[in-house]
Amino acid sequence: MLPEKLKKAEVIIQRLQPETQSISYSVEKWQRYLGPDQDLEFLAPTCPCQISRGDLFRLAANARGSGSLEDIRRVFLGAMLWGFGTVGYGPWRTQQMLATRDSGEMLQSTFDLIAENRIEEAYRGFGLDWCGSSFFTKFFYFSGFGCRLPRYPLILDAYVRKSLGSFAEVDFVSASRWDPRGYVRYIQVMHEWAQELNCEAHNIELFLFSEART
């Protein structure tokens, strides 16, 4: 059932344009930790100083078309640039993620599972050092949207969780951040709410995120 508070915010939610949400980042700070990384060198001039959801949708669509690890890694790195922005520890953490043993195979297999709409399996199998669900669900979201899944995955970070528990007054997401079934249920319910509000599911995610930040 659609929460009453979301229904009251229907017009606000419908007017949101998630694809335009841009996050600033410092190329120099990221270069200090990632070094001569070819994918960072690709992204920096493509998305100078800022990177948007729309930019990441395009990167994910490219990865869907090529299926190459290089393009998939660019989606992941771009998602981390967008997710961390100017947060000081972001570049170091991302370097640790990418330095995880067999990280390339992990990113490739995860992207492929998401493209096949096997979200719960992708969630259960994901494991990069220093990459918790708040950040790997960003990778899931951009990958799924770029792969044109009708019910694409969504970001589920601490801010969205907070709003789901208070503003939306729902309890289908476990307190545990490692809850594959709860995550899949979250995706299902958000898309159902989106149908009722006549909007995209990520409009609601962005609205919930914004509410928790105010």
C-alpha positions as CSV (number, residue, x, y, z in Angstrom):
1,M,0.0,0.0,0.0
2,L,1.3,3.4,-0.9
3,P,2.3,5.4,2.2
4,E,0.1,8.5,2.7
5,K,3.1,10.8,3.0
6,L,4.3,9.7,-0.4
7,K,0.8,10.3,-1.9
8,K,0.8,13.8,-0.5
9,A,4.1,14.5,-2.1
10,E,3.0,13.0,-5.5
11,V,3.5,16.2,-7.5
12,I,6.9,16.9,-6.1
13,I,8.1,13.3,-6.8
14,Q,6.7,13.4,-10.3
15,R,8.6,16.6,-11.1
16,L,12.0,15.3,-10.0
17,Q,14.6,14.6,-12.8
18,P,17.0,12.1,-11.3
19,E,19.1,11.9,-14.5
20,T,20.2,15.5,-14.0
21,Q,21.5,14.9,-10.5
22,S,25.2,15.7,-10.8
23,I,28.0,15.2,-8.2
24,S,31.2,17.2,-8.1
25,Y,34.6,15.4,-7.7
26,S,38.3,16.3,-7.9
27,V,40.2,14.4,-10.6
28,E,43.5,15.2,-8.9
29,K,42.4,13.6,-5.6
30,W,41.3,10.5,-7.3
31,Q,44.5,10.3,-9.4
32,R,46.6,10.3,-6.2
33,Y,45.1,7.0,-5.2
34,L,44.2,5.3,-8.5
35,G,47.4,6.4,-10.2
36,P,47.6,6.0,-14.0
37,D,44.2,4.3,-14.2
38,Q,43.0,4.1,-17.8
39,D,39.3,4.2,-16.9
40,L,39.7,7.3,-14.7
41,E,41.6,8.9,-17.6
42,F,38.6,8.1,-19.8
43,L,36.1,9.4,-17.4
44,A,37.9,12.6,-16.4
45,P,37.5,14.4,-19.8
46,T,34.2,12.8,-20.5
47,C,32.7,14.0,-17.2
48,P,35.0,16.8,-16.1
49,C,34.6,18.0,-12.5
50,Q,31.0,16.6,-12.3
51,I,29.3,13.3,-13.1
52,S,25.6,12.8,-13.4
53,R,23.2,9.9,-13.3
54,G,22.6,10.5,-16.9
55,D,26.3,10.1,-17.7
56,L,26.3,6.8,-15.8
57,F,23.2,5.6,-17.7
58,R,25.0,6.1,-20.9
59,L,28.1,4.3,-19.6
60,A,26.0,1.4,-18.6
61,A,24.2,1.3,-21.9
62,N,27.6,1.1,-23.6
63,A,28.6,-1.8,-21.3
64,R,25.4,-3.5,-22.2
65,G,26.2,-3.2,-25.9
66,S,29.8,-4.3,-25.7
67,G,29.7,-6.7,-22.7
68,S,33.4,-5.8,-22.2
69,L,35.0,-5.7,-18.8
70,E,36.6,-2.3,-19.6
71,D,33.1,-0.7,-20.1
72,I,31.7,-2.4,-17.0
73,R,34.7,-1.2,-14.9
74,R,34.0,2.3,-16.1
75,V,30.4,2.0,-14.9
76,F,31.6,0.9,-11.5
77,L,34.3,3.5,-11.2
78,G,31.8,6.2,-12.4
79,A,29.3,5.0,-9.8
80,M,32.0,5.4,-7.1
81,L,32.9,8.9,-8.3
82,W,29.2,9.9,-8.2
83,G,28.7,8.2,-4.9
84,F,31.7,9.6,-3.0
85,G,32.1,12.9,-4.8
86,T,34.4,15.0,-2.8
87,V,34.4,12.8,0.3
88,G,38.0,12.5,1.3
89,Y,38.2,8.8,1.9
90,G,36.3,7.9,-1.3
91,P,39.3,7.6,-3.6
92,W,41.2,5.4,-1.1
93,R,38.2,3.1,-0.5
94,T,37.6,2.8,-4.3
95,Q,41.3,1.9,-4.8
96,Q,40.9,-0.9,-2.2
97,M,37.7,-2.1,-3.9
98,L,39.4,-2.4,-7.3
99,A,42.5,-3.9,-5.7
100,T,40.4,-6.8,-4.4
101,R,41.6,-10.1,-5.8
102,D,39.6,-11.0,-8.9
103,S,37.7,-7.7,-8.8
104,G,37.4,-7.7,-12.6
105,E,35.7,-11.1,-12.6
106,M,33.4,-10.0,-9.8
107,L,32.3,-6.9,-11.7
108,Q,31.8,-8.8,-14.9
109,S,29.8,-11.6,-13.3
110,T,27.7,-9.1,-11.3
111,F,26.9,-7.0,-14.4
112,D,25.9,-10.1,-16.3
113,L,23.6,-11.3,-13.5
114,I,21.9,-7.9,-13.3
115,A,21.5,-7.9,-17.1
116,E,19.7,-11.2,-16.7
117,N,17.5,-9.8,-13.9
118,R,19.1,-12.1,-11.4
119,I,19.3,-9.4,-8.7
120,E,19.2,-11.5,-5.6
121,E,21.9,-13.8,-6.9
122,A,24.1,-10.8,-7.8
123,Y,23.5,-9.4,-4.3
124,R,24.4,-12.6,-2.6
125,G,27.6,-13.1,-4.6
126,F,29.0,-9.6,-4.5
127,G,32.1,-9.0,-2.5
128,L,34.7,-6.3,-3.0
129,D,36.8,-5.0,0.0
130,W,35.4,-1.8,1.5
131,C,32.3,-1.9,-0.7
132,G,29.1,-2.2,1.4
133,S,25.6,-2.3,0.1
134,S,25.2,1.5,0.2
135,F,27.7,1.6,-2.6
136,F,27.3,-1.6,-4.5
137,T,23.6,-1.0,-4.9
138,K,24.6,2.2,-6.8
139,F,26.5,0.0,-9.2
140,F,23.5,-2.3,-9.4
141,Y,21.2,0.6,-10.1
142,F,23.2,2.1,-12.9
143,S,23.8,-1.3,-14.5
144,G,20.2,-2.3,-14.4
145,F,18.9,1.0,-15.7
146,G,21.5,0.9,-18.5
147,C,20.4,-2.7,-19.3
148,R,16.8,-1.5,-19.6
149,L,15.4,-3.7,-16.9
150,P,11.7,-2.9,-16.5
151,R,12.1,-3.2,-12.7
152,Y,15.7,-2.0,-12.5
153,P,17.5,-2.2,-9.1
154,L,17.6,0.9,-6.9
155,I,20.1,2.5,-4.6
156,L,19.6,1.6,-1.0
157,D,21.9,3.6,1.3
158,A,21.6,4.8,4.8
159,Y,19.6,7.9,3.9
160,V,17.0,5.9,1.9
161,R,16.8,3.3,4.7
162,K,16.1,6.1,7.2
163,S,13.3,7.5,5.1
164,L,11.8,4.1,4.5
165,G,11.7,3.5,8.3
166,S,10.3,6.9,9.3
167,F,8.8,8.9,6.4
168,A,7.4,5.9,4.5
169,E,6.8,3.9,7.6
170,V,7.6,0.5,6.1
171,D,9.5,-2.4,7.6
172,F,10.2,-4.7,4.7
173,V,13.9,-3.8,4.6
174,S,15.8,-5.6,7.3
175,A,18.0,-3.7,9.7
176,S,20.9,-5.8,8.3
177,R,22.6,-4.2,5.4
178,W,23.3,-7.7,4.0
179,D,19.7,-8.8,3.3
180,P,19.3,-10.0,-0.4
181,R,15.6,-10.8,0.0
182,G,14.9,-7.5,1.7
183,Y,16.6,-5.7,-1.2
184,V,14.7,-7.5,-3.8
185,R,11.4,-6.8,-1.9
186,Y,12.4,-3.1,-1.7
187,I,12.8,-3.0,-5.5
188,Q,9.5,-4.6,-6.0
189,V,7.6,-2.3,-3.7
190,M,9.3,0.9,-5.0
191,H,8.2,0.0,-8.6
192,E,4.7,-0.7,-7.4
193,W,4.6,2.7,-5.7
194,A,5.9,4.3,-8.8
195,Q,3.0,2.9,-10.8
196,E,0.6,4.4,-8.3
197,L,2.3,7.7,-8.5
198,N,2.7,7.6,-12.3
199,C,6.5,8.2,-12.1
200,E,9.8,6.3,-12.3
201,A,10.9,4.3,-9.3
202,H,14.1,6.2,-9.0
203,N,12.1,9.4,-8.5
204,I,10.9,8.0,-5.2
205,E,14.4,6.8,-4.3
206,L,15.7,10.4,-4.9
207,F,12.8,11.9,-2.9
208,L,13.4,9.6,0.0
209,F,17.2,10.3,-0.1
210,S,16.5,14.1,-0.1
211,E,14.0,13.8,2.8
212,A,16.6,12.1,5.0
213,R,19.1,14.8,4.2
214,T,16.9,17.7,5.2
